[in-house]
Amino acid sequence: QVQLVESVGGLVQPGGSLRLSCASPISIFTINHMRWYRQPPGKLREWVATISRDGTTNYADSVRGRFTISRDANKNTMYLQMNSLKPEDTAVYYCYLTNNWGQGTQVTVSS
């Protein structure tokens, strides 16, 4: 089992920005797909974004144009840059790769 370590989330005002990171203890050079998910309060976990080994990215409609997923293979780390945050982005965010989940980090968007 791979233990992924996510950065601390936080409280952000609407319209603000936050960057999450997810560090892997193993090399991510050969990992084909890395993903971010989130679980809003009282709801099921939902997919947010995917980045493929070739750099191709895909986003949920709800975040497209506001969130950016990226990866730094030299640091074995994946990122989620979140801009123009909305209250409905409030959730616990999880990274996912090779059938392993991060521990989850709380992001709260509120004034």
C-alpha positions as YAML, in Angstrom:
chain: A
units: angstrom
residues:
- id: 1
  name: GLN
  ca: [0.00, 0.00, 0.00]
- id: 2
  name: VAL
  ca: [1.23, 3.44, -0.94]
- id: 3
  name: GLN
  ca: [0.78, 6.21, 1.61]
- id: 4
  name: LEU
  ca: [-0.04, 9.45, -0.15]
- id: 5
  name: VAL
  ca: [0.41, 12.66, 1.80]
- id: 6
  name: GLU
  ca: [-1.82, 15.60, 1.04]
- id: 7
  name: SER
  ca: [-1.18, 19.17, 2.03]
- id: 8
  name: VAL
  ca: [-3.40, 20.93, 4.52]
- id: 9
  name: GLY
  ca: [-6.48, 22.58, 3.05]
- id: 10
  name: GLY
  ca: [-8.13, 25.49, 4.75]
- id: 11
  name: LEU
  ca: [-10.76, 28.16, 4.90]
- id: 12
  name: VAL
  ca: [-10.95, 30.39, 1.85]
- id: 13
  name: GLN
  ca: [-13.27, 33.23, 0.97]
- id: 14
  name: PRO
  ca: [-15.41, 32.94, -2.15]
- id: 15
  name: GLY
  ca: [-13.39, 33.98, -5.16]
- id: 16
  name: GLY
  ca: [-10.16, 33.00, -3.48]
- id: 17
  name: SER
  ca: [-7.53, 30.47, -4.45]
- id: 18
  name: LEU
  ca: [-5.85, 27.48, -2.87]
- id: 19
  name: ARG
  ca: [-3.35, 24.90, -4.05]
- id: 20
  name: LEU
  ca: [-3.40, 21.33, -2.82]
- id: 21
  name: SER
  ca: [-0.52, 18.93, -3.19]
- id: 22
  name: CYS
  ca: [-0.26, 15.16, -2.99]
- id: 23
  name: ALA
  ca: [3.14, 13.61, -2.41]
- id: 24
  name: SER
  ca: [3.85, 10.02, -3.37]
- id: 25
  name: PRO
  ca: [6.57, 7.89, -1.76]
- id: 26
  name: ILE
  ca: [7.05, 6.08, -5.06]
- id: 27
  name: SER
  ca: [8.04, 7.36, -8.45]
- id: 28
  name: ILE
  ca: [5.15, 8.72, -10.49]
- id: 29
  name: PHE
  ca: [7.07, 8.69, -13.78]
- id: 30
  name: THR
  ca: [5.31, 5.58, -15.01]
- id: 31
  name: ILE
  ca: [1.89, 6.13, -13.48]
- id: 32
  name: ASN
  ca: [-0.62, 6.52, -16.26]
- id: 33
  name: HIS
  ca: [-3.40, 8.39, -14.45]
- id: 34
  name: MET
  ca: [-3.51, 10.48, -11.31]
- id: 35
  name: ARG
  ca: [-6.77, 11.90, -10.03]
- id: 36
  name: TRP
  ca: [-8.36, 14.24, -7.54]
- id: 37
  name: TYR
  ca: [-11.75, 13.53, -5.99]
- id: 38
  name: ARG
  ca: [-13.83, 15.39, -3.45]
- id: 39
  name: GLN
  ca: [-16.64, 14.64, -1.06]
- id: 40
  name: PRO
  ca: [-18.96, 17.52, -0.23]
- id: 41
  name: PRO
  ca: [-20.74, 17.37, 3.13]
- id: 42
  name: GLY
  ca: [-23.60, 14.91, 3.05]
- id: 43
  name: LYS
  ca: [-22.83, 13.80, -0.49]
- id: 44
  name: LEU
  ca: [-21.00, 11.01, -2.27]
- id: 45
  name: ARG
  ca: [-17.39, 11.27, -3.31]
- id: 46
  name: GLU
  ca: [-17.09, 12.71, -6.81]
- id: 47
  name: TRP
  ca: [-14.37, 12.88, -9.40]
- id: 48
  name: VAL
  ca: [-12.75, 16.28, -9.94]
- id: 49
  name: ALA
  ca: [-9.83, 15.95, -12.34]
- id: 50
  name: THR
  ca: [-7.38, 13.56, -13.99]
- id: 51
  name: ILE
  ca: [-3.89, 14.01, -15.35]
- id: 52
  name: SER
  ca: [-2.37, 11.36, -17.56]
- id: 53
  name: ARG
  ca: [1.23, 10.37, -18.00]
- id: 54
  name: ASP
  ca: [1.42, 12.32, -21.25]
- id: 55
  name: GLY
  ca: [0.10, 15.43, -19.54]
- id: 56
  name: THR
  ca: [-3.44, 15.20, -20.83]
- id: 57
  name: THR
  ca: [-5.93, 16.64, -18.35]
- id: 58
  name: ASN
  ca: [-9.66, 16.23, -17.87]
- id: 59
  name: TYR
  ca: [-12.01, 18.02, -15.52]
- id: 60
  name: ALA
  ca: [-15.48, 17.73, -14.13]
- id: 61
  name: ASP
  ca: [-17.80, 20.31, -15.64]
- id: 62
  name: SER
  ca: [-18.24, 21.94, -12.25]
- id: 63
  name: VAL
  ca: [-14.55, 22.88, -12.00]
- id: 64
  name: ARG
  ca: [-13.41, 23.23, -15.60]
- id: 65
  name: GLY
  ca: [-11.83, 26.62, -16.21]
- id: 66
  name: ARG
  ca: [-11.26, 27.22, -12.50]
- id: 67
  name: PHE
  ca: [-9.14, 24.26, -11.36]
- id: 68
  name: THR
  ca: [-5.85, 23.06, -12.80]
- id: 69
  name: ILE
  ca: [-4.33, 19.67, -12.15]
- id: 70
  name: SER
  ca: [-0.61, 19.22, -12.64]
- id: 71
  name: ARG
  ca: [2.22, 16.90, -11.69]
- id: 72
  name: ASP
  ca: [5.92, 17.19, -11.01]
- id: 73
  name: ALA
  ca: [7.47, 13.80, -11.64]
- id: 74
  name: ASN
  ca: [10.82, 14.95, -10.28]
- id: 75
  name: LYS
  ca: [9.17, 15.60, -6.91]
- id: 76
  name: ASN
  ca: [6.71, 12.69, -7.13]
- id: 77
  name: THR
  ca: [3.96, 15.19, -6.42]
- id: 78
  name: MET
  ca: [0.60, 16.05, -7.91]
- id: 79
  name: TYR
  ca: [-1.15, 19.40, -7.49]
- id: 80
  name: LEU
  ca: [-4.60, 20.90, -7.72]
- id: 81
  name: GLN
  ca: [-4.68, 24.66, -8.19]
- id: 82
  name: MET
  ca: [-8.13, 25.94, -7.33]
- id: 83
  name: ASN
  ca: [-9.12, 29.44, -8.37]
- id: 84
  name: SER
  ca: [-12.38, 31.38, -8.21]
- id: 85
  name: LEU
  ca: [-13.53, 29.16, -5.41]
- id: 86
  name: LYS
  ca: [-17.22, 28.90, -4.65]
- id: 87
  name: PRO
  ca: [-19.07, 27.77, -1.53]
- id: 88
  name: GLU
  ca: [-20.13, 24.66, -3.41]
- id: 89
  name: ASP
  ca: [-16.45, 23.68, -3.69]
- id: 90
  name: THR
  ca: [-16.48, 23.01, 0.04]
- id: 91
  name: ALA
  ca: [-15.50, 19.37, 0.47]
- id: 92
  name: VAL
  ca: [-12.87, 16.95, 1.63]
- id: 93
  name: TYR
  ca: [-10.43, 16.57, -1.23]
- id: 94
  name: TYR
  ca: [-8.63, 13.29, -1.94]
- id: 95
  name: CYS
  ca: [-5.84, 12.40, -4.32]
- id: 96
  name: TYR
  ca: [-5.82, 8.99, -5.93]
- id: 97
  name: LEU
  ca: [-3.25, 6.93, -7.79]
- id: 98
  name: THR
  ca: [-2.44, 3.27, -8.23]
- id: 99
  name: ASN
  ca: [-5.49, 2.22, -6.19]
- id: 100
  name: ASN
  ca: [-4.37, 4.29, -3.23]
- id: 101
  name: TRP
  ca: [-6.09, 7.27, -1.62]
- id: 102
  name: GLY
  ca: [-4.66, 10.24, 0.17]
- id: 103
  name: GLN
  ca: [-5.82, 10.93, 3.70]
- id: 104
  name: GLY
  ca: [-8.14, 13.71, 2.59]
- id: 105
  name: THR
  ca: [-7.93, 17.41, 3.29]
- id: 106
  name: GLN
  ca: [-10.75, 19.78, 4.17]
- id: 107
  name: VAL
  ca: [-11.39, 22.79, 1.98]
- id: 108
  name: THR
  ca: [-14.04, 25.22, 3.16]
- id: 109
  name: VAL
  ca: [-15.15, 28.15, 1.04]
- id: 110
  name: SER
  ca: [-17.06, 30.66, 3.08]
- id: 111
  name: SER
  ca: [-17.18, 34.34, 3.90]
...
